[in-house]
Amino acid sequence: MEVLKIGTAGSVDDGKSTLIGRILYDTKSLTTDKLEAIERTSKQKGFDYLDFSLATDGLVAEREQGITIDVAHIYFSTNKRSYIIADSPGHVEYTRNMVTGASTSQVAIILIDARKGVIEQTYRHFFINNLLRIKNVIVAINKMDLVDYSEEIYAKIKADFEELIAKRDYKEQKISFIPVSALKGDNVVEKSSNMDWYSGETILDHLENLNLEDIYSEGITRFPVQYVIRPKTNEYHDFRAYSGKVYGNSISVGDEVMVLPSQTSSKVKEIHFYDEQFETATKNSSVSITLEDDINVSRGDMIVKADELPKMDKQLSATICWMDSDSLSSSKKYTLQHGVNKVLTKIDTIQHKIKPDYSGIETEANPVKMNDIVSVTLKLNKPIFFDSFKNNKENGAFILIDPQSNNTVGVGFIG
């Protein structure tokens, strides 16, 4: 079954956790004990309604404060496809969590409180989704029940957000606006009878009808080798295959390929999936590949089509979101992990900080603190083979690790 990962973003009290809880409730995805706990706690709090936010807030601090702090992953399914929701916090001080939640998502839901409209945090939420090249964004204008389901208020917020859209640099995004009441269930899973002026889809309908081919399309095939398969049995004495996941685009038997970093050439001989063989491996499929030539291929190597070579360099430019409590240091060595490869790196130059509210840049970049987003150049101790993030997300992203603490201190997107 197809799997769609959804990143969420919303400011304090915008109703993001309630929206997710409503989706789970209306799709009958809540377990009996979870539903009973929600009903019991809602009564204890004196509510005359079910507090669906309790379905997602897992940390004690989250339940006490009524806010989202950590990134949680929520799973549910319909008859058409399966979903993973990355429930991320929306506060300024949790920018790194927002980036983490959105980094592997194909769709984003940005919530706006209909009473407040587009606020500073909305700019930040949209900036991060733009930075991470999320192709499909749903702008859910929530709490419409508190503004009498006003079409005029919806239209005003939509117009304000469209001014924000004009500032983006990633023009391929598809933006959809949906007026909802997460608490009442309007236009979440079921069509609202309170907003007959709205003729569009509900949130779930929109998610169900998305074309995943369009969302996943990258165009450049990348096959990082995760494992070399050598059975060493009498039946498969000479068998050698390379397993991994196909990113970007498909790969087929007969394709001329190059293995990096050795730059040796061959052709795809067979494509295996368990005990079956296929002529083509589609993007996002995990398979094992054999080559026509007996060449040296190891874990961490990358198989690419011969006419789609990535860049190879010991220096690169990137945008980094800093995630550590210790400031970024240009004099310190970090471990850059790109796929399964790890190389030592130093920050060569910190060019500027990027303001995530679309107000420009700060040329005085030091110090770089937690949640700052900066443009940098890096020098590596050996070359890696990479693409720009906009051309291939998987091969255009990396993390920085502090070799002393072993903490992930930053996530980078190659320019």
N, C-alpha and C positions, 0 to 999 in steps of 0.2 A: 504494500500500500504506500502511496506517496506520502512523504513527510514534509511539512512546511513549518519552518521555525519563525516565530513572531517576536520581535522586540517591542517592548512597551516603554513609554515615557510620559510622565505627567508630574505636575507640581503638587505640593502638599494639598490634600483635600480635594484634588480634582476628580477623585473617584476611580482611580486606576485599579486598585485591588477589588473594589466593588464590581467593576466591569468584568474583570477576569472571573470573579466568583459567580456573577450572573451568567456568563457563558457556560461555565461548568454546570451550574444548576439547570439551565434551560436545555442543555444537551444531555442531561441525565448522567453526567460524568462524576458526580460526587458520590462517594461511598456512603452507605447508610449511617455508619458511625460518625462520619464527618458532618453529614447533614443534621444528625441529632445533636451534635456538639454546637453547631451554629444556631439551631433553634433554642437550645438550652441557654447559651450565652446571651443571645439576643433578648430573651425574656428577663435574664438576670440584670441586664443593663436597662430594662424598662422600655425597650423598643417595641413598637407595634408592627415592625417589619423584620425581615431576616437581614442580618448584617453580613452580606456576602463577602466583605473584605476579610472576614475571619477564615475564609477558605484558602487564603494565600499567605497571610502574615504569620510566618513560622517562628521567628525569634521572639523571645519574651519582650524585649525592648520594642519590637514592632507592634506587638499587641497592646502594650502599655501606652505607647505614644500615638498609636494610630497612623504610623508612617512606615514606609518601606525603606529598609537599610541595606539589606543584603540582596544579591541577585538570586532569585529562586527560579527553578524550571518546573513548569506545570505541564502535564501531559493530558491530552484528551483526544478522542477520535470521533468521527462521524462515519457514515456509510461510504463517503467519498474519499476521505484522506485522514491522516493522523497529523496532530499538531503538537508543537512544543512551544510554550510561551515563556520567554525570558522576562520575568517580572523584575524590572530594574528601578532603583530609586531615582527620583528626579531632582534632588537637592543639589545646589552648587557644590557642596563639599563631597558629593558622591559622583562627580563627573567620571572618575575612573571606573566606577561600577556600571555607569551607563554605557561607556565604551565597551566594557567586557560583555554586557548583555546584548549589545547590538552587533558585536563584531562577527557573529556567526549567523545572524538573522537574515532572512530573505525579504521579510515584510516588517514594517513598523506601524505601530498605532500610537499616535500622539494625542493625548487627551487635553482638552481645553475646557475650563469651567465656563459655562455660558454666561454666568454672572460677572466674571472677571475679564473675559475676552483674551486676546493675545497679550501676554506679559513677557517680561525679560527672560524667564525660564523657557518660554516657548521658543524663543530665538535659539537658546542653547540646545534644546532638544532637537530642533530641526537642523542646526549646524552639525551636530554629531551624526545624524542620519545622512546628511549630505557628505560629510567627511568619509563615512564608511560605505558610501556608494550603495545605499539601500534603494533598490529600484522601485519599490511600490510602497507608498506611504498613505495610511488612512488617518485623516484628521477627524477625530471623534469629538464633536462638540457636545459635551456632557451636561447633565443637570438641566436639560430643557424643561423638565417639569417645574423647576423653580423660577422659570421666566415665562410661564404660561404658554409654553411651546411656541414661542414667538418666531415667526418667519423673518421678521425684520432684524431681530437680534442675531439669528443665524446668518443672515445675509451680510450683516455688518462684520461679524467675525471672519467670515469667509473672505470678504474683501480685504480686511486687514492682513490675513494670512497670505493672500495672493501678492501683497506688497513684499512680504518676506520671501516668497518664492522667487521673486525677481532678482534677489541678491545672490542666489545659489550659483555655484560654478558647475554643478553636475546636472545637466539639462535633461538627461534621459529618465529622470524620475517621473513616475506617474502618481499624481496626488488626487485623492478622493476625499470628499467631505461628506460626513454622515452625522446628522443630528440624533442624539441618543439620550435616554435616561437609563443609566445603568441600574439605578435603584428600582425603577418601575418596570424595566425590561423593554422600553420602547426602542425599536430598531437595532437591538443587539442580536437576538436570534429570531424573534418574531417581529413582523411588520407592525408599526405603530398606527393605532386608530386616532391618535391625538394630533398627528401631523400629516393631514391629507394633502398639504401643500408640497410634501416631499415625495417624489416618485422614484427615488433611487433604491439601491440595495440596502439590506441590513448588513451589519458587520460580518456575520457568519456567511451570508450569501456571497458577499464580496470575496471572502477568503476561500469559499468553496469553488468559486468561478474563476479564480486566478489561473492563468496559463503558466505552469511552472517552467516550460521551455523558455518562455520569454524572461522569466525571473533569473534563471540560471545561466542564460546564454552569455558566454565570454568570448568564444571564437578561437582561443589559443589552447591547444592540447598540452597538458603537463601531466606526467606520470612519475611522481617521486617513488623510488623503490623503498618499500618498508621492510622487505624480507626476501632473502634468496632461498628458494626451495630446492633442496637436494635430498631426495628420499633415501638414496644409497641402499636400495633393495635390488634383488636380482631382476625383478620385473621392470624397475625404473632406474637401472644402474646409470644410464647416461642422461637422465632427465635433469634439466636445470630450468627453473622458471623464476620469474621476478614478480612478487606480489605487491599490490598497492591500490590506490584509489585514483581513478581517472578524473582530472579536473579540467574545466574549461570547455572542452569539446570531445568528441568521440575519437577512438582510435580503432583501426581495422587491420585484419590480416592483409599482408602485402604492403602496408605503409612503410615507406622509407623513413628510418628513424636515426637519431644520433643519441649516444649515451654521453652525458656530461658528469664530471668534468673531463673525462678522457678524450672526448670528441671522436670516438670511434663510431663507425657507421654500420648499420645492418638493416634488416627488414623484419617486420613482425611475422612470425611463423604460425603461432597458434595463440588463441585466447581461451583460457580455462576459467570456469566458475564451478567449484566442486568437481563433480564427475561429468560436467557438460562442457562442450566446446561451442564457441560462437564466432561468427565472422566479424562482428563489431562489438566493441565495448562502449556503451554510451557514457556521457559525462556523469560523474557522481557514482559510478558503479565500481565496486571493489572486485578485482579480478587478478589472475596470474597470467603473465605474458611470457612466451618463449620467443627467442630470436633465431634467425636462420644461421647466424655465425656464432662460433664459440668464442665470445669475447668476455673480458673481465668486467663484471657488473657487481657492485656492492651496495649494501644498505646505505642510503643517503645520496646515491646517484640519482640522476633524473633522466628519464627517457622522453624525448621530444621528437616531433616530426622534423625531418631534415630541413624543411623550408620555413620553420617557425622557431628559430633559435632565440632564446632569451639573451639578455645582456650578461656579460661576465666581467666583473670588476672588483677591485679592492677598495673602491670609494663609492659612496652613494649618498644621495640627498633624500631626506625623509621628513615626515611630520610625526612627532612623538607626543603621546600623552603620558605624562610622568605620573607614576603610581606609588612612589615610595615616600615615606616620611622624611628620609634624608634627601637633601637637594641633589640635583644632577651635578656631577663634577666633570669638567672637561679634562682634568688631570688624571682621572681614574680610568682603569680598564674595566670593561664590562664584557660579559659573554653575550654575543648575539646569536639567538637561535632562530634559524630560518628553515622551516620544515623540520627534518630530523638532523640537520647539520648545525654544528656549533662552532663559532669562530670568535677569537678575541677582537675587541674593537675599542676605539677611543672616539669620543666626540671631538671632531676636528674644529668645527665652528658652530656656535649657537647664533643663528641669524636673527631670529626675532620670535617673540611670543605672538600667538594668534588669539585674538579676542573672540570667543565663541558666541558673541552676541552680534556679530557682523559689523562691529564698529571699527574694525581695522586691525592694526598690529602695534605691538610695543617694541621699539628698537632696543630699548634697555632690557635685555632678556634675563640678566642674572639678578637674583638667584632663581633657578627653576624649581618650583616647589610642587608638592602633590596636587594633582588635578590640572596643572598647567599644560597647555598645548603649545609646542614649539616647533619651529622649522630648523633643521640641523643638517650638517654634513658629517659623515662618519668615515673613519679609516679602519679597514679590516686587516688582520694579519695574513689573510689569504683570500683569494677571490671567491665569490659565490655567484651562482647563476640565478638571475632574478628578472622579474617584469615590473613595470609600474603597477601600483595598486589598482588604478583605473582600468588597466587592461586585463589583469588577472589577480583576483583578490588573494587566492591561496599562495601564489608565488610572489606576491608583492607586499606581504606583511611579515613582521618578525616581532619577537619579544626580546627585551634586554634583561639580563640576569646579573645580579650582584654576585660575583664568584666567592665572596667571603661569607655573606649571609645566605646565599642561594635563593634569595627572594626575587620574584619577578618585579622589576622596578619600572619598566616602561613597555609600551606597545607602540610599534612603529609601522608607518604606511609609506612605502617607497614612492617617490615622485617620478 
